[in-house]
Amino acid sequence: MSEDTNPYDHADIDDAIHGRLRLGIMAYLSSVSPAIFGELKAKVNATDGNLSTHLRKLEDAGYVEIEKRFEGRRPQTRVHLTEAGRAAWIAYLDRMRSLLDAAE
């Protein structure tokens, strides 16, 4: 961020990440990727439908990739954090840090 940038400007906060559930998803995936859908659902305390909706938003942004496959005869959905997703997560954290630093 340059010196002439307003440190309190919220305009460059990534809305795809900033939602509470999506924030939790990104945080978890940044440390565990891929994650199995059921595991992710339990970690972020979401319902199937709610998690699916928020994963779709992250997928549309290019931040996650959904892989559907079979383990034996059982379907399994894995959620991967993409390179773009990791970069966006780091940028989001940097922006939050700059907001916090400005408030001190």
N, C-alpha and C positions, 0 to 999 in steps of 0.2 A: 504494500500500500504506500503510495507517495505521500509526502508531507502535506500536500494541499488537499488530500482526501479527508472528508469528514469521518472521523473514527466511529461516529454514532450512526452513520448512514446504514440503514437496514436493506437498502435496495438490492445489494448484491448477495444477500443470503439465499442459498439454493432452496427454493420452495419444494422441490422434489424430495429433499432430505428432511426439511425442517418440521414436517408433521411428526407428532409424538411417536406414533407407531413406526413410521418409516425411519425415524431417528434410531429407535431401538433395533430395528432390522439391520440398518447399516452398521451400527456399533457391534452387533453380534457377528455379522458376516465379516467384519474387518479382522476379527480374531479367529473365526472358524468358517472357512469357506472351502468346499461347499458344506451347506447344512441341509439335512433332511427336513422336509416340510414339517413333519410332526414335532421334531426337535425344536425347530425355529418357532413354531406355534406356541410350544410350552415356554420357551425362554422369554418371548415377548408378551405372553399372556393374551393371546388373540384367539378369535374364533376362526374356523376354516374360511368362511366367506370374507371376513374382515381382512385377514392376512392375504388372501388371494387378491383382493381389490388393491391393497397397498403394494403388493409385489408387482402387480400390473403397471402401476404408476412408475415404480422404479425400473421396471423392464422397458417401458416406453421411453424413459430418460436414458436408457443404455447403461444403467448402473448395475443391474443384475441380469443373469441369464438363467432361465428355467430349463432343467433337463428332466425329462420323463423317461423312465426306464423300468425294467423289471428286475427284481431281486428274487430269484427263483420264479415263483408264479405270482408274486405280489407286486403290484405297481408301486413305484417309489418316485417321488418328486424331489429333486435336489436343486438347491438354489446356490448359484455361484456369484460372487462379487466379481465384476469385470474390471479390467484395467482402468477404464473410464470411471467406474464406480469408486475404485480405490482413490484415484486422483481427486474426484469430486468430494469424497469423504475427508481427505486431508485438507483440501481447500476450505471446506465447511468448518473444520476444527480450527484452522488458522484464522478464519473470519471471526469465530466465536471468541478465540483468545484475544484478538485485537479489540473486540468490543469490551471484554472484561478488563483488559489492560487500560483502556481509555476511561473506564469507570472508577479506577483506583485513585 
